[in-house]
Amino acid sequence: MTLNGPIWAGITANLRKAGPKVQMWNRGVECQDREELAQLQLERLQATLNRAYKNVPFYHNRLGGAWMDPSAVRSLDDLAKLPLMSREDLSHNYPYGLFAVPLRDIVRIHTASGTGSNPTVSGYTETDLGIWTEMVARSLTAAGVSAEDIIQICFDPGLANWARDFKGGAEVIQASVIPMTPLEIPKQVMVMNDYKTSVLVTTPSYTRQLVREMTRMGMNPNALSLRRALLLGEYVSEKARLDLEEALHIRIQTTYGLSEVPGPGVAYECKGRQGLHINEDHFIAEIIAPGTGEQLPPGRTGELVLTSLTAKAFPLIRFRTGDRARINTEACHCGRTSARLQVTQGRADQLAVIRGVKLHPQLIKGVMARLHRPKLPAYVGFVRRLEELDLLEVWVQVDEDCFSDEIKMLEDLVQKVRGELEQSLGIPVKVRLVEPETMIIYRDRQGQIIDERTNG
């Protein structure tokens, strides 16, 4: 079986050397009987509910308001009776309102863009970080990465936390790692060539930029040592995957994660590429109908909802991800028995995903409100692809009631809006001032984000 062999002995030894920060995992968990897994999930769910109910006022009030307490959850089916949780709940409990442990037990704090003026803040204990490293190591191993590989990690600044975690997971499996470095694309290609990178970890959009640069340089992909890539952060169609594989002469697998729960290792593809194996010993995944919240059976497409089972510092219970997906519970040819996730295009919420970073329209509104009090200007956001580069472009209407017509004032406005958005998101942003006549065709979509990218 692919999960056995000398590589696992090496991983086990490396995890022992890493100490308490990295927890041991049993490779049998990925192949265990479904009934045994369900029992493990129930025990961990009950423990998580008890801890959250006791230590987090939000959960205590939310469960109490639904006339439920943790003792009412006696089977996994009872999970559907609990209230759903949204990103707005994260924003309303900023910064530490959802932490289930004292701050003295928190060893890392992450921040991501939220749905409004407040970012989302998540915390991690030492145990949490060890579990996270375990999940990332699983995803790398399932993709065929080993101690013989040289891994190059390339993300935009908005996913710097994910880059750090892939570095940790790669070191656990004893692979050589080139950590994320803020280099221009030509220099990333140079590093890939000179350092003989064999595995690339990045987003689909970043991969497209690398392909474009290599084409411009006239570089033959066969001259590289690159043999596979692990892509995450964005939806990628099967056609787009095949196009990238053909362009780079590599094998591509994908992984799935969220900044909130807790990062890039929630689910991962094996070599069969028939869906992403969910780390079900750490998460319960549900699919619901976005409009009604009704739980949907395997095979039906809806909104993905996740419940964390082992997070100590920041447990999330029935968290609405906004991602559209379906679940397959049939056994996989690789021997893993965990359910598989098939993420589909589109979202069940208002968020737009740009280079792996999630953007809510309220974030733009918050920037506008801070810079242009007392009156909010008319604006609309566009997500566009320019020469393989995904970016956000914001049109702001020049209105005599809002702005001076002095050129210096307008230039300052553009710089301030762009600066605040780029700082919040860590992705490129363009700001364009337009006259009211230009905005007429978008009068019904003002304040929204319009995604103009093509599929993939």
Secondary structure as a PSIPRED ss2 file (coil, helix, strand):
# PSIPRED VFORMAT (PSIPRED V4.0)

   1 M C   1.000  0.000  0.000
   2 T C   1.000  0.000  0.000
   3 L C   1.000  0.000  0.000
   4 N C   1.000  0.000  0.000
   5 G C   1.000  0.000  0.000
   6 P H   0.000  1.000  0.000
   7 I H   0.000  1.000  0.000
   8 W H   0.000  1.000  0.000
   9 A H   0.000  1.000  0.000
  10 G H   0.000  1.000  0.000
  11 I H   0.000  1.000  0.000
  12 T H   0.000  1.000  0.000
  13 A H   0.000  1.000  0.000
  14 N H   0.000  1.000  0.000
  15 L H   0.000  1.000  0.000
  16 R H   0.000  1.000  0.000
  17 K H   0.000  1.000  0.000
  18 A H   0.000  1.000  0.000
  19 G H   0.000  1.000  0.000
  20 P H   0.000  1.000  0.000
  21 K H   0.000  1.000  0.000
  22 V C   1.000  0.000  0.000
  23 Q C   1.000  0.000  0.000
  24 M C   1.000  0.000  0.000
  25 W C   1.000  0.000  0.000
  26 N C   1.000  0.000  0.000
  27 R H   0.000  1.000  0.000
  28 G H   0.000  1.000  0.000
  29 V H   0.000  1.000  0.000
  30 E H   0.000  1.000  0.000
  31 C H   0.000  1.000  0.000
  32 Q C   1.000  0.000  0.000
  33 D C   1.000  0.000  0.000
  34 R H   0.000  1.000  0.000
  35 E H   0.000  1.000  0.000
  36 E H   0.000  1.000  0.000
  37 L H   0.000  1.000  0.000
  38 A H   0.000  1.000  0.000
  39 Q H   0.000  1.000  0.000
  40 L H   0.000  1.000  0.000
  41 Q H   0.000  1.000  0.000
  42 L H   0.000  1.000  0.000
  43 E H   0.000  1.000  0.000
  44 R H   0.000  1.000  0.000
  45 L H   0.000  1.000  0.000
  46 Q H   0.000  1.000  0.000
  47 A H   0.000  1.000  0.000
  48 T H   0.000  1.000  0.000
  49 L H   0.000  1.000  0.000
  50 N H   0.000  1.000  0.000
  51 R H   0.000  1.000  0.000
  52 A H   0.000  1.000  0.000
  53 Y H   0.000  1.000  0.000
  54 K H   0.000  1.000  0.000
  55 N H   0.000  1.000  0.000
  56 V C   1.000  0.000  0.000
  57 P H   0.000  1.000  0.000
  58 F H   0.000  1.000  0.000
  59 Y H   0.000  1.000  0.000
  60 H H   0.000  1.000  0.000
  61 N H   0.000  1.000  0.000
  62 R H   0.000  1.000  0.000
  63 L H   0.000  1.000  0.000
  64 G H   0.000  1.000  0.000
  65 G H   0.000  1.000  0.000
  66 A C   1.000  0.000  0.000
  67 W C   1.000  0.000  0.000
  68 M C   1.000  0.000  0.000
  69 D C   1.000  0.000  0.000
  70 P H   0.000  1.000  0.000
  71 S H   0.000  1.000  0.000
  72 A H   0.000  1.000  0.000
  73 V C   1.000  0.000  0.000
  74 R C   1.000  0.000  0.000
  75 S C   1.000  0.000  0.000
  76 L H   0.000  1.000  0.000
  77 D H   0.000  1.000  0.000
  78 D H   0.000  1.000  0.000
  79 L H   0.000  1.000  0.000
  80 A H   0.000  1.000  0.000
  81 K H   0.000  1.000  0.000
  82 L C   1.000  0.000  0.000
  83 P C   1.000  0.000  0.000
  84 L C   1.000  0.000  0.000
  85 M E   0.000  0.000  1.000
  86 S C   1.000  0.000  0.000
  87 R H   0.000  1.000  0.000
  88 E H   0.000  1.000  0.000
  89 D H   0.000  1.000  0.000
  90 L H   0.000  1.000  0.000
  91 S H   0.000  1.000  0.000
  92 H H   0.000  1.000  0.000
  93 N C   1.000  0.000  0.000
  94 Y C   1.000  0.000  0.000
  95 P C   1.000  0.000  0.000
  96 Y C   1.000  0.000  0.000
  97 G C   1.000  0.000  0.000
  98 L C   1.000  0.000  0.000
  99 F C   1.000  0.000  0.000
 100 A C   1.000  0.000  0.000
 101 V C   1.000  0.000  0.000
 102 P C   1.000  0.000  0.000
 103 L H   0.000  1.000  0.000
 104 R H   0.000  1.000  0.000
 105 D H   0.000  1.000  0.000
 106 I C   1.000  0.000  0.000
 107 V C   1.000  0.000  0.000
 108 R E   0.000  0.000  1.000
 109 I E   0.000  0.000  1.000
 110 H E   0.000  0.000  1.000
 111 T E   0.000  0.000  1.000
 112 A E   0.000  0.000  1.000
 113 S C   1.000  0.000  0.000
 114 G C   1.000  0.000  0.000
 115 T C   1.000  0.000  0.000
 116 G C   1.000  0.000  0.000
 117 S C   1.000  0.000  0.000
 118 N C   1.000  0.000  0.000
 119 P C   1.000  0.000  0.000
 120 T E   0.000  0.000  1.000
 121 V E   0.000  0.000  1.000
 122 S E   0.000  0.000  1.000
 123 G E   0.000  0.000  1.000
 124 Y E   0.000  0.000  1.000
 125 T C   1.000  0.000  0.000
 126 E H   0.000  1.000  0.000
 127 T H   0.000  1.000  0.000
 128 D H   0.000  1.000  0.000
 129 L H   0.000  1.000  0.000
 130 G H   0.000  1.000  0.000
 131 I H   0.000  1.000  0.000
 132 W H   0.000  1.000  0.000
 133 T H   0.000  1.000  0.000
 134 E H   0.000  1.000  0.000
 135 M H   0.000  1.000  0.000
 136 V H   0.000  1.000  0.000
 137 A H   0.000  1.000  0.000
 138 R H   0.000  1.000  0.000
 139 S H   0.000  1.000  0.000
 140 L H   0.000  1.000  0.000
 141 T H   0.000  1.000  0.000
 142 A H   0.000  1.000  0.000
 143 A C   1.000  0.000  0.000
 144 G C   1.000  0.000  0.000
 145 V C   1.000  0.000  0.000
 146 S C   1.000  0.000  0.000
 147 A C   1.000  0.000  0.000
 148 E C   1.000  0.000  0.000
 149 D C   1.000  0.000  0.000
 150 I E   0.000  0.000  1.000
 151 I E   0.000  0.000  1.000
 152 Q E   0.000  0.000  1.000
 153 I E   0.000  0.000  1.000
 154 C C   1.000  0.000  0.000
 155 F C   1.000  0.000  0.000
 156 D C   1.000  0.000  0.000
 157 P H   0.000  1.000  0.000
 158 G H   0.000  1.000  0.000
 159 L H   0.000  1.000  0.000
 160 A H   0.000  1.000  0.000
 161 N H   0.000  1.000  0.000
 162 W H   0.000  1.000  0.000
 163 A H   0.000  1.000  0.000
 164 R H   0.000  1.000  0.000
 165 D H   0.000  1.000  0.000
 166 F H   0.000  1.000  0.000
 167 K H   0.000  1.000  0.000
 168 G H   0.000  1.000  0.000
 169 G H   0.000  1.000  0.000
 170 A H   0.000  1.000  0.000
 171 E H   0.000  1.000  0.000
 172 V H   0.000  1.000  0.000
 173 I C   1.000  0.000  0.000
 174 Q C   1.000  0.000  0.000
 175 A C   1.000  0.000  0.000
 176 S E   0.000  0.000  1.000
 177 V E   0.000  0.000  1.000
 178 I E   0.000  0.000  1.000
 179 P C   1.000  0.000  0.000
 180 M C   1.000  0.000  0.000
 181 T C   1.000  0.000  0.000
 182 P C   1.000  0.000  0.000
 183 L C   1.000  0.000  0.000
 184 E C   1.000  0.000  0.000
 185 I H   0.000  1.000  0.000
 186 P H   0.000  1.000  0.000
 187 K H   0.000  1.000  0.000
 188 Q H   0.000  1.000  0.000
 189 V H   0.000  1.000  0.000
 190 M H   0.000  1.000  0.000
 191 V H   0.000  1.000  0.000
 192 M H   0.000  1.000  0.000
 193 N H   0.000  1.000  0.000
 194 D H   0.000  1.000  0.000
 195 Y C   1.000  0.000  0.000
 196 K C   1.000  0.000  0.000
 197 T C   1.000  0.000  0.000
 198 S C   1.000  0.000  0.000
 199 V E   0.000  0.000  1.000
 200 L E   0.000  0.000  1.000
 201 V E   0.000  0.000  1.000
 202 T E   0.000  0.000  1.000
 203 T C   1.000  0.000  0.000
 204 P H   0.000  1.000  0.000
 205 S H   0.000  1.000  0.000
 206 Y H   0.000  1.000  0.000
 207 T H   0.000  1.000  0.000
 208 R H   0.000  1.000  0.000
 209 Q H   0.000  1.000  0.000
 210 L H   0.000  1.000  0.000
 211 V H   0.000  1.000  0.000
 212 R H   0.000  1.000  0.000
 213 E H   0.000  1.000  0.000
 214 M H   0.000  1.000  0.000
 215 T H   0.000  1.000  0.000
 216 R H   0.000  1.000  0.000
 217 M H   0.000  1.000  0.000
 218 G C   1.000  0.000  0.000
 219 M C   1.000  0.000  0.000
 220 N C   1.000  0.000  0.000
 221 P H   0.000  1.000  0.000
 222 N H   0.000  1.000  0.000
 223 A H   0.000  1.000  0.000
 224 L C   1.000  0.000  0.000
 225 S C   1.000  0.000  0.000
 226 L C   1.000  0.000  0.000
 227 R C   1.000  0.000  0.000
 228 R E   0.000  0.000  1.000
 229 A E   0.000  0.000  1.000
 230 L E   0.000  0.000  1.000
 231 L E   0.000  0.000  1.000
 232 L C   1.000  0.000  0.000
 233 G C   1.000  0.000  0.000
 234 E C   1.000  0.000  0.000
 235 Y C   1.000  0.000  0.000
 236 V C   1.000  0.000  0.000
 237 S C   1.000  0.000  0.000
 238 E H   0.000  1.000  0.000
 239 K H   0.000  1.000  0.000
 240 A H   0.000  1.000  0.000
 241 R H   0.000  1.000  0.000
 242 L H   0.000  1.000  0.000
 243 D H   0.000  1.000  0.000
 244 L H   0.000  1.000  0.000
 245 E H   0.000  1.000  0.000
 246 E H   0.000  1.000  0.000
 247 A H   0.000  1.000  0.000
 248 L H   0.000  1.000  0.000
 249 H C   1.000  0.000  0.000
 250 I C   1.000  0.000  0.000
 251 R E   0.000  0.000  1.000
 252 I E   0.000  0.000  1.000
 253 Q E   0.000  0.000  1.000
 254 T E   0.000  0.000  1.000
 255 T E   0.000  0.000  1.000
 256 Y E   0.000  0.000  1.000
 257 G C   1.000  0.000  0.000
 258 L C   1.000  0.000  0.000
 259 S C   1.000  0.000  0.000
 260 E C   1.000  0.000  0.000
 261 V C   1.000  0.000  0.000
 262 P C   1.000  0.000  0.000
 263 G C   1.000  0.000  0.000
 264 P C   1.000  0.000  0.000
 265 G C   1.000  0.000  0.000
 266 V C   1.000  0.000  0.000
 267 A E   0.000  0.000  1.000
 268 Y E   0.000  0.000  1.000
 269 E E   0.000  0.000  1.000
 270 C C   1.000  0.000  0.000
 271 K C   1.000  0.000  0.000
 272 G C   1.000  0.000  0.000
 273 R C   1.000  0.000  0.000
 274 Q C   1.000  0.000  0.000
 275 G C   1.000  0.000  0.000
 276 L E   0.000  0.000  1.000
 277 H E   0.000  0.000  1.000
 278 I E   0.000  0.000  1.000
 279 N C   1.000  0.000  0.000
 280 E C   1.000  0.000  0.000
 281 D C   1.000  0.000  0.000
 282 H C   1.000  0.000  0.000
 283 F E   0.000  0.000  1.000
 284 I E   0.000  0.000  1.000
 285 A E   0.000  0.000  1.000
 286 E E   0.000  0.000  1.000
 287 I E   0.000  0.000  1.000
 288 I E   0.000  0.000  1.000
 289 A C   1.000  0.000  0.000
 290 P C   1.000  0.000  0.000
 291 G C   1.000  0.000  0.000
 292 T C   1.000  0.000  0.000
 293 G C   1.000  0.000  0.000
 294 E C   1.000  0.000  0.000
 295 Q E   0.000  0.000  1.000
 296 L C   1.000  0.000  0.000
 297 P C   1.000  0.000  0.000
 298 P C   1.000  0.000  0.000
 299 G C   1.000  0.000  0.000
 300 R C   1.000  0.000  0.000
 301 T C   1.000  0.000  0.000
 302 G E   0.000  0.000  1.000
 303 E E   0.000  0.000  1.000
 304 L E   0.000  0.000  1.000
 305 V E   0.000  0.000  1.000
 306 L E   0.000  0.000  1.000
 307 T E   0.000  0.000  1.000
 308 S E   0.000  0.000  1.000
 309 L C   1.000  0.000  0.000
 310 T C   1.000  0.000  0.000
 311 A C   1.000  0.000  0.000
 312 K C   1.000  0.000  0.000
 313 A C   1.000  0.000  0.000
 314 F C   1.000  0.000  0.000
 315 P C   1.000  0.000  0.000
 316 L C   1.000  0.000  0.000
 317 I C   1.000  0.000  0.000
 318 R C   1.000  0.000  0.000
 319 F E   0.000  0.000  1.000
 320 R E   0.000  0.000  1.000
 321 T E   0.000  0.000  1.000
 322 G E   0.000  0.000  1.000
 323 D E   0.000  0.000  1.000
 324 R E   0.000  0.000  1.000
 325 A E   0.000  0.000  1.000
 326 R E   0.000  0.000  1.000
 327 I E   0.000  0.000  1.000
 328 N E   0.000  0.000  1.000
 329 T C   1.000  0.000  0.000
 330 E C   1.000  0.000  0.000
 331 A C   1.000  0.000  0.000
 332 C C   1.000  0.000  0.000
 333 H C   1.000  0.000  0.000
 334 C C   1.000  0.000  0.000
 335 G C   1.000  0.000  0.000
 336 R C   1.000  0.000  0.000
 337 T C   1.000  0.000  0.000
 338 S C   1.000  0.000  0.000
 339 A C   1.000  0.000  0.000
 340 R E   0.000  0.000  1.000
 341 L E   0.000  0.000  1.000
 342 Q E   0.000  0.000  1.000
 343 V E   0.000  0.000  1.000
 344 T E   0.000  0.000  1.000
 345 Q E   0.000  0.000  1.000
 346 G E   0.000  0.000  1.000
 347 R E   0.000  0.000  1.000
 348 A C   1.000  0.000  0.000
 349 D C   1.000  0.000  0.000
 350 Q C   1.000  0.000  0.000
 351 L C   1.000  0.000  0.000
 352 A E   0.000  0.000  1.000
 353 V E   0.000  0.000  1.000
 354 I E   0.000  0.000  1.000
 355 R C   1.000  0.000  0.000
 356 G C   1.000  0.000  0.000
 357 V E   0.000  0.000  1.000
 358 K E   0.000  0.000  1.000
 359 L E   0.000  0.000  1.000
 360 H C   1.000  0.000  0.000
 361 P H   0.000  1.000  0.000
 362 Q H   0.000  1.000  0.000
 363 L H   0.000  1.000  0.000
 364 I H   0.000  1.000  0.000
 365 K H   0.000  1.000  0.000
 366 G H   0.000  1.000  0.000
 367 V H   0.000  1.000  0.000
 368 M H   0.000  1.000  0.000
 369 A H   0.000  1.000  0.000
 370 R H   0.000  1.000  0.000
 371 L H   0.000  1.000  0.000
 372 H C   1.000  0.000  0.000
 373 R C   1.000  0.000  0.000
 374 P C   1.000  0.000  0.000
 375 K C   1.000  0.000  0.000
 376 L C   1.000  0.000  0.000
 377 P C   1.000  0.000  0.000
 378 A C   1.000  0.000  0.000
 379 Y E   0.000  0.000  1.000
 380 V E   0.000  0.000  1.000
 381 G E   0.000  0.000  1.000
 382 F E   0.000  0.000  1.000
 383 V E   0.000  0.000  1.000
 384 R E   0.000  0.000  1.000
 385 R E   0.000  0.000  1.000
 386 L E   0.000  0.000  1.000
 387 E C   1.000  0.000  0.000
 388 E C   1.000  0.000  0.000
 389 L E   0.000  0.000  1.000
 390 D E   0.000  0.000  1.000
 391 L E   0.000  0.000  1.000
 392 L E   0.000  0.000  1.000
 393 E E   0.000  0.000  1.000
 394 V E   0.000  0.000  1.000
 395 W E   0.000  0.000  1.000
 396 V E   0.000  0.000  1.000
 397 Q E   0.000  0.000  1.000
 398 V C   1.000  0.000  0.000
 399 D C   1.000  0.000  0.000
 400 E C   1.000  0.000  0.000
 401 D C   1.000  0.000  0.000
 402 C C   1.000  0.000  0.000
 403 F C   1.000  0.000  0.000
 404 S C   1.000  0.000  0.000
 405 D C   1.000  0.000  0.000
 406 E C   1.000  0.000  0.000
 407 I H   0.000  1.000  0.000
 408 K H   0.000  1.000  0.000
 409 M H   0.000  1.000  0.000
 410 L H   0.000  1.000  0.000
 411 E H   0.000  1.000  0.000
 412 D H   0.000  1.000  0.000
 413 L H   0.000  1.000  0.000
 414 V H   0.000  1.000  0.000
 415 Q H   0.000  1.000  0.000
 416 K H   0.000  1.000  0.000
 417 V H   0.000  1.000  0.000
 418 R H   0.000  1.000  0.000
 419 G H   0.000  1.000  0.000
 420 E H   0.000  1.000  0.000
 421 L H   0.000  1.000  0.000
 422 E H   0.000  1.000  0.000
 423 Q H   0.000  1.000  0.000
 424 S H   0.000  1.000  0.000
 425 L H   0.000  1.000  0.000
 426 G C   1.000  0.000  0.000
 427 I C   1.000  0.000  0.000
 428 P C   1.000  0.000  0.000
 429 V E   0.000  0.000  1.000
 430 K E   0.000  0.000  1.000
 431 V E   0.000  0.000  1.000
 432 R E   0.000  0.000  1.000
 433 L E   0.000  0.000  1.000
 434 V E   0.000  0.000  1.000
 435 E C   1.000  0.000  0.000
 436 P H   0.000  1.000  0.000
 437 E H   0.000  1.000  0.000
 438 T H   0.000  1.000  0.000
 439 M H   0.000  1.000  0.000
 440 I H   0.000  1.000  0.000
 441 I H   0.000  1.000  0.000
 442 Y H   0.000  1.000  0.000
 443 R C   1.000  0.000  0.000
 444 D C   1.000  0.000  0.000
 445 R C   1.000  0.000  0.000
 446 Q C   1.000  0.000  0.000
 447 G C   1.000  0.000  0.000
 448 Q C   1.000  0.000  0.000
 449 I E   0.000  0.000  1.000
 450 I E   0.000  0.000  1.000
 451 D E   0.000  0.000  1.000
 452 E C   1.000  0.000  0.000
 453 R C   1.000  0.000  0.000
 454 T C   1.000  0.000  0.000
 455 N C   1.000  0.000  0.000
 456 G C   1.000  0.000  0.000
